[in-house]
Amino acid sequence: MPLHNSMKHQTYKLLSTTRMNLLIPREKQTHLINRTTPTLPSLKRQKTLKEFTSLTIRLIPQKRESLIGYFIRLAHANGLSTVYDLISTVQLSRLVQAKLSISDSLWLNQILGRETTFESEIPPLKSNQLYVSHRLLKPKVCIFCLKENGIHKDNWQHAHHLVCEIHETLLISTCHTCKAPLEWDTALLGGRCANKACNEHLILEDTALPSLSAKQIDDCLLVDLITTTQAKCLTQKRVYCDVKDINKALYQNCQRLNDKDLFYNQVIKPVLSSDLCTSAYPISIKVLPLSFIIKHLKEDWSVLLWLKAYIQTGTRNLGNNETFPDVWMKVQDISEVLELSREDIKHLYKTKHFKSKTGAHFINNSSILELSGLFSALQSTPTEMQKRFLSYSEVIINTKAYHTPIFAIIYAMLSGRLSYHYYTNRTLLCSLFVDEGEITEFAREWLLAHKETCMTIREFISLFELNSNDISELFNATADINKPVKLSKLKAIVLPNYLHKLTFKN
């Protein structure tokens, strides 16, 4: 369970109960505390626990001390050469994230012989687009504090916390000697590099970070994530900030965001050379990483306007190797990028042109789907390009007039009812080339076959050949002329005047 909630400096207590062992705020504990000492789960079943039933030296957690820092200090105080002699790598992973499992807390209460209190100063995030928490997974330390008291503070792990509030010096996350990220072990609290090949004293970096606001730090982390993961970062949030050298990441990306030449060479070029950008997807998908940066930057950096213009004009002639690497996106992003409605996406998912990792029967805005199936099918079944063909984006007004959804048009293309040609262009609709007359006729047929389609009286009048008496009857029969009504009901009003079916206007 996480050690924190949305309140900063919230204190939690490890409760020993027979039915549960949760981290619960003190003010909510009274009715839950059971004074009966629980039995530690069998060590044979709990492979992540080390075989300690008690410790000779039982330390008290210090104010603002991190959970992992406390365990490292506890191991060192009891003469253990490494923290891994006390806890397993699985446990360490949980402690770094400020989490304790039920077994962890039971075990800790037993080896210490008492209940223990910890504090967490890094609350979860609600609106951040990248992370659930700003907690860093790699150690970040003030070397002067470690020399003075050997206490690792929890707030040092916050990505926004760059300077020690006591010594006003830069917190470091890498060893100046071996250049490797710091590691969690007993040597760290002594101010030394825990890398066994190094073990040198930590030295303050000479990097001069510019003064950055919280929003600017998030922007730098965003660009760093794009450059290191490409489009793989677009599907879901990271739980924690897994940045190996945060000072270097902030310094480099602050420079990139203020220099368009650096940004082009170090951010855009790697994106343009990726498998995604050289694929046969529409350009709107190829440049997703760059669009993601524009969408989520919080500050007005000097490269922002230039980047927007570059995406519009500088990406027109990207390569096309006729492949479709896997692209995973949230439904809400698919709707925006591919110009599809939620209903279109739902139908394309049901026909397995989109797929999900879970194979869920129902999807929502947060569902993550893979797109390559649709584009592979579109590319594999087109006719040759004809002179009469126009981009679907140019004739979509015709199909919209007849209330024909895009998914119905795509079905007709893939089933051979509509001739079309797929050629990579700016968007999905721009990449589909069709015969205007053919697609208009299909849209009319679709409307007549789907009588439950709703439209206003004005739309009905604009589509069908009606006389003045028909129009008067429509207005008399409908209280609200702007309210959509089912096509079947509108037809029932006027069809008694006709011996044959309604005809469309030319």
N, C-alpha and C positions, 0 to 999 in steps of 0.2 A: 504493500500500500504506500502511496506517496506520503512524505512527511509534512506536506504543506497543503493549505487551501488558499483561497484568494486573499486572505488577510496576511499582511507581512508580520514577521516576528511572532507568529502564532506558536505557542508552546504545546507540545504533545507529550503524552506519557505512554510508555509501553505497558499495557495492561496484561496481567496474567489471569486469565479466566479459564474455566473448564470448557466453555462452549465457543469462545472466540478470543482472538488476540489482535486487537485493532489499534491503530494510532488514532486516538480520539481527543479532541480539545478537552482541557481540564474541566471546564464548566459543565461538560456533558457527561462526565465520567461517573458521577455519584451512583446512579441507579444501575450501572453496568458492572461495577467492580465486584468480583467474587474473591473472597480471601482464601479460597482453597487453592493450594499450589498445584498446578497441572503437571502431568507427566510428560517428559520430553519424548517426542516421537523416536521410534527405533532408529538408531544410527545406520542400520543396514538399509532401511528404507530411505533415509535422508542422506544421500551420497554427497550432498553439497556441504554437510557439516563436518568440521574437524572433530576429532575425538578428545574434546576437553569437557570435563564435568565441572571444573572450577579453575580459577586462576589465583596465584599467590598474591599478586598486586592488582587491586581493583581500583581503577582510576575513576574520578568523577568528571563527566564531560564539562568542558569550560564554556563560558558564555560565547555564543556565536561560532563555536567550533563545528566543523563539518562532520557528518556521520562517518565518512570514510577516513577522515583525518583522525577521529577518535579511535577507530579500530587499529590504525597504523601505530598510534601512540601507545595503545594498550599492548600490542604485540612487542614493541620495543621495550616497554617497561618490564615485561615478563621474560626478558632475555632471549626472545626469539629473533633470529637473524633476518627474517623476512616476514612480511605480513601474510604471505601464503602459508606459513607454518600455523597460522591461527585460523584463517578463512580460505575457502576455495576460490577459484577464479570465477565461478558462477555467483558466489556470494559477493565478491568484490564488484562484479558488474552491477549488482543490485544496489550496493552501498554507494557507488559512484553516482547513481541516479537518485540517491536519497530515498531508497526503498528498502523496506524490511518485509520479508515474508512472515507468515505465522510461525513457521519453524525457526526462522532467524531470531525472532523476538523471544520465543520460548527458550531457545538455546542461550541467548544473551542473558536473559534474566537468571537462568540457572548458573552460568559460569561466574556471574557477578554477585549472585546471592541477593539481589535487590532489583526493584524497578528503576528504570533509568530514563531521564528526560533529555530530549534533544530539541533544538530549534532549527527552523529552515527559513531563510530569508529570500527565497526565489519562488514567487508565486507562479501558478500556471498562467498561460496566455490565452486570451479569448479571440482576439482579432488579428493576430499576427498570421501572415500568409505562409510563413516558412516553418515555424517551430511551434510545438505545444508548450515548450519551456525554453527560457534563455540559458538554462544550465549547460555548462560545458562539460564534456566527458573527460577531456585531458586536464591534468592539474594546471592551475594558474596560481602563482605564489608571489608574496613579497619576501625577498631574501633576507631583509633586515628583521622583519617580524619573526621569521623562522630561527634566525640566529639568537634572538632575544628570548623566545619562549617555546619554540617548537610546536606552535599551535597553528593548524591550518583552518582558516576561517571560511565559513560556508559562503559568504557573499562574494568572495574572490572568484567563485565559479560562475558568477553572472556575466554574460557576454558584454553587458554595458559597463561593468565595473573594471576600469582600466588602470586606476591609480590607487595606491595604498592611502587610506585616509589619515594614517598616522605619520608616515614618513614622506608622503607626497611623491613617491617614486613609482615608476612604471611596474606593474605586475608582469611577470614573465611566464611563458608557457613552453619555452624550449631551452635547451642547454647551450650556452654560448660556446662551449668547447667542442662538443660533438655534433651540434646543430640538430639533434634529435628531440622530438617532443618529450616533455617530462613524463615520468612514470610514477604510478602510485606504489610506494614501498617505503620502508623505514629510513632509507638514506635521504629521502626527500625532506623529512621533517628536521633533519640535521643540516639542511642547506646544501646538500650534495646531489649530483645527478644520480638517479637510481639505475641508470643504464650500467650494467656490470662491466661493459667494455670501456666505460668512461670513469665514473665515480669521482669526477672532479667537483670542486666547490662551484656553486652556481654564481655567475657574475651578472651584474646588471647590464642589460642591453644598451647599446648606444643609439638605438632607433628613436628618432624624435617624432612621435605621433602628433599629427595636428589635433587641435581641439575639435572633438566630434560630438554632436548631439546624439541622443538615443535613436532618433529617426535616421540620421546619417550612418550610424553603426549598422542598423538593420539593412540599409541600402547597400552598404559595402559587403555585408554577409550574403545578400541576395546575388550580387554580381559574382562573388566568389563561388557560390553554389552552382550558378549557371556554368561558369568556366570549368568546374571540376566534374560536373555530372551531366552537362548538356540537358536534353529534354527529359531525362529521367527524374528530375526534381519537380516536374510539373503535376504529378498525379496526386500526391498527398503530402501532408506536413511531416517533417522530421520531428521526432519526439524531443530530441536534444540537439544542441549545437556541437556536432562532431568536427570541430576545426582544430587541426594539429598545431598551427601557429597563428593565434588570433591577431597578434600585433602585426605580423607580416601581412596577413590577409587584409586587415584594415588599411595599412599603409599603401599597399599595392592598389587596392580597389578604389581608394580615395583619389589616387593619382589618375587611374583610368577614367573615373567619372568626371574628371576635370580637364582631360586632354583627349580630344577626339582621335588623334593619331594613335595614341596608346590603346584607346578603346577599340579602334578598328583592328589593330594588329594582334591584340591579346585577348579580345573577347569575340569580335565579329568573325574574324578569319577562322578560328577553330570551329565556330558554329557552321560557317559556310562549307567547311571541309568534312563535316560529319556525314554519316550514312543517311541521316534524315534529310539533310539539305540537298543531297545529290540524288534523292529518290524521285519517283514520279508522282508524289503527292502534290496537291495544289500548293501554291506559294504560301498561303495563309497557315498551312501546317508546317511547311519547311522552316519558317522563321518564328515558330512558336517560342523558342527560348528568348529571342530578342523582344517579341511582343510581351512576353511575361515580365521582362525587366521594365518596359515602359509602363505596363499596367500597375505594377506594384512599387515603383520607386516613390518614396514619401517626400523627398526634397527636390527642389528645382535645380538639378545639376546642369553644368554647362553643356554636356553632351546630349541632353534630353531632346531638345528641338531638332538637332542634327540627326539623331537616331530615328526619330519619327519620319523625317524626310527621306532618310536612307532606305527605310523599309518600303516606302511607297515607290521610290524611283530606282534605287540601287540594286534591287533584287529581281528585276524583270527577267533577266536571262540566266537564271540558275540552271545548273546541269540537270539532266534527266536520264538516269541509267535504267529506267523502267522496272525498278524494284520498289517494294513497299515494306520496309522494316517495321516491326511492331511499334505502334504508337498507342499509349494508354492515356486517356483523358477522362476527366469528370464529365458527367452528362451536361451540367450547366455550361462547361467550357465547349463541349461539342456543339451545343446549340448556338453559341456565339460564333465560333470559328467556321462552322460548316453552314451556317444560316439555315438550320433545321429546327423545326418546332419540337417540343417534347413528345408530341404524338408521333411525328416522323421517326424520332429516335427509338421510341418504344416499339413501333412496328418493325423497324430494321433490326432491332435486337431479337424480336420474336422469330424473325426469319433467319437468324444467325449470321447476318451480315456484320453485326457488331457482336463481340463476345465479352464476357466478364470472367474474372479469375475464379469467382465462387460458383458461377453457373446459376445464380439466383433467378427465381421465376419472375420476380418483380424488381424494378429498378426505380431509383429516385434521383434527385439532382446531384447527390453526393456519390452515386455509384460510379465506379471507374470501369470504362469499357475500352476495348482494343478495336482499332479502326481498319486495319489492313484488309480484312475480309471483303468489305464493301468495295474498296478501290481495286483490289485484285479482280473482283467479279466484273466491275465496270470496264477495266482495261482488256479483259480477255474476250469480251463479246461484242465489241462495237463494229459498225460497218465502216467502209472507207469514207474519208472526208469528201463531202459533196459541196459544190459551189453554192447550192441553195441553203445549206445549213447555216443557222445562226446560233450564237451562244444562248443557252437556256436563260441566262440572266437578262437577255434582251427581250425574250418572249414570255417571261414568267408572268407578266401582267395579264396575258391571255388565260393562263391556267388559274390564276388567282380570281379572275372575274367569274369563272365557273366553279369556284370553290374546290378545285382539285388539289389535294395535298401533294407535297413533293414525294412522299414515300410511294404514292400510287404511280407517279411518273417514273420513278426509279424501277418499281416492279415491272412496269410495261416495257422499259428498256431491256431489263435483264431477261424477260420472258420472250423477247423478240417481237412484241406488238408494236414497238416504236423503234424506228431506225435512229441511230445516234452515233456520235464519234467522241471518244474521250481524248482530250489533249490538255496537258498540264497548263493551267493558267492561274490567275490570282486566287480564285476561290473555287469551291466545288461546282457551283452553278455556272461559273464562267468557263469551267473545264469541260462541260457537256454541250456538244453542238447538235442541234436538232432541226428538223424541218418544221417551219412555223405552221403551215397548213395542217400537217399530220398531227402535231401535238395539240392544236386547237380542236380538231375534230375528236381526238381522244378525250379531251377535257369535257366536251359536251356530252359524249356518251357516258362518261363517268358520272356526271351530275344527274343525268336522267336515271341512271341505275341506282343512285343513292338518294332515295326520296326523303331520308331523315336529315339531310343536309339543311341547315338553317340559314336564312337570308332575310333581309328587310324587303318591304314592298317595293321600295325604289330600285333595289337590285333586281328583283324579279321582273319589274317593268322594263328595265334596261336590257334584259337578256332575251325576252320572248316577244313575239309578234302579238300585240293585244290591241283591241279597239277601245274607244272611249268608254263604252258601257262596262267592259271588263275592268278597266281602271277604277271606275266609280264604285263597282261592287267590291273591289279589293279594299278601297279606302273606307267604305261603309262597314265592312266586316271586321276591320281591325281597329282596335281602340288606340294602340300606340304604333304609329307608322314606322318608328325607328327601332322597334323591338324585333329581333330576329324571329322568324316563324319557320316551321318545317316546310320544306318544299311540297310535301304531300298535301298539306293543308291549303297552301296557296293554289295548287293545281286543282284541288277539289272545288274551290270557289269559282274558277273560271271555266273549267272543262265542260260543264253542262251546256255551255254555249257553243261547243264545237263537236262536230261529228267525228273529227280525227284528232290525233295528238297535237300538242302544242309544237310550234316551230320556233326555232331560234332566229333572231335578227341576223342579218348578214353583217 
